[in-house]
């Protein structure tokens, strides 16, 4: 419970809404396990948050990432991750909270078909990508806007490398 309170406090401390020019980037590497490629497409949503799409031969995931440490006794909980590209439909994912790396928490979703639909919408995005993260259990909400500059080029690289 302490990790959720800290994560919620972090989200609240960062503000209920964030809007910043996003820097889209894609990293492609060889995947030793499949002989193919693995990739990550990332967009910064400010100094402390990002949205990341990860793929390998078997998986496609999306994560909202924020600075933080996961307590050793913490339990993962379910969150709603919402993504809307331009004036399109709102894609709603069940995301599971956890530690991404030594400095960041993540809210990870793995609905491959729906994530692929979002990546294709990002490839064709014209104005903005809206993000939301909410927990009814903890009465917590966060929203942010990601600029689309560079998203077409990076989504094309990601889709090609991931063979999607």
Residue pairs with C-beta under 8 A, 6 or more apart in sequence:
1 75
2 71
2 73
2 74
3 70
3 71
3 74
3 75
3 97
4 74
4 77
4 97
4 135
4 137
4 138
5 138
6 68
6 71
7 66
7 68
7 97
7 105
8 135
8 138
8 140
10 48
10 66
10 67
10 68
10 105
11 66
11 133
11 140
11 142
12 140
14 46
14 48
14 49
14 66
14 142
16 141
16 142
16 143
17 142
17 143
17 144
17 145
18 45
18 46
18 49
18 142
18 143
18 144
18 145
19 144
19 145
20 44
20 45
20 46
20 144
20 145
20 147
21 147
21 149
22 43
22 44
22 45
22 129
22 146
22 147
22 148
22 149
22 150
22 151
23 43
23 44
23 150
24 41
24 42
24 43
24 149
24 150
24 151
24 153
24 154
25 41
25 42
25 43
25 150
25 154
26 39
26 40
26 41
26 42
26 154
26 157
26 158
26 161
27 39
27 40
27 42
28 37
28 38
28 39
28 157
28 158
28 161
29 37
29 38
29 39
30 36
30 37
30 38
31 37
31 38
31 56
31 57
33 56
33 57
34 56
34 57
34 58
36 56
36 57
36 163
37 161
37 162
37 163
38 54
38 55
38 56
38 57
38 162
39 54
39 55
39 157
39 158
39 161
39 162
40 52
40 53
40 54
40 55
41 52
41 53
41 119
41 154
41 155
41 157
41 158
42 50
42 51
42 52
42 53
43 50
43 51
43 129
43 146
43 151
44 50
45 51
45 131
45 144
45 145
45 146
46 144
48 66
48 67
49 64
49 65
49 66
49 67
49 144
50 64
50 65
51 62
51 63
51 64
51 65
51 83
51 129
51 131
51 146
52 62
52 63
52 65
52 106
53 60
53 61
53 62
53 115
53 119
53 158
54 60
54 61
54 62
54 63
55 61
55 158
55 161
55 162
55 164
56 162
59 110
59 112
60 110
60 112
60 115
60 116
60 162
60 164
61 108
61 109
61 110
61 115
62 81
62 83
62 93
62 108
62 109
62 115
62 118
63 95
63 100
63 106
63 107
63 108
63 109
64 81
64 95
64 106
64 107
64 131
64 133
65 100
65 104
65 105
65 106
65 107
66 104
66 105
66 106
67 103
67 104
67 105
68 103
68 104
68 105
69 99
69 103
69 105
70 98
70 99
70 105
76 96
76 97
76 98
77 96
77 97
77 135
77 137
77 138
78 94
78 95
78 96
78 97
78 135
78 137
79 94
79 95
79 96
79 97
79 107
79 133
79 134
79 135
80 92
80 93
80 94
80 95
80 132
80 133
80 134
80 135
80 136
81 92
81 93
81 94
81 95
81 107
81 109
81 131
81 132
81 133
82 90
82 91
82 92
82 93
82 130
82 131
82 132
82 133
82 134
83 90
83 91
83 93
83 118
83 129
83 130
83 131
83 132
84 90
84 91
84 129
84 130
85 118
85 121
85 122
85 124
85 125
85 128
85 129
85 130
86 121
86 125
86 126
86 127
86 128
86 129
88 121
91 114
91 117
91 118
93 109
93 111
93 114
93 115
94 109
94 111
95 107
95 108
95 109
95 133
96 107
96 108
96 109
97 105
97 106
97 107
98 105
98 106
98 108
99 105
99 106
100 106
100 108
107 133
109 115
116 164
119 155
119 158
119 159
119 164
120 155
120 159
122 129
122 148
122 151
122 155
123 151
123 152
123 155
123 156
123 159
124 152
125 148
125 151
125 152
126 148
127 148
128 145
128 146
128 147
128 148
129 145
129 146
129 147
129 148
129 151
130 143
130 144
130 145
130 146
131 143
131 144
131 145
131 146
132 141
132 142
132 143
132 144
133 140
133 141
133 142
133 143
134 140
134 141
134 142
158 164
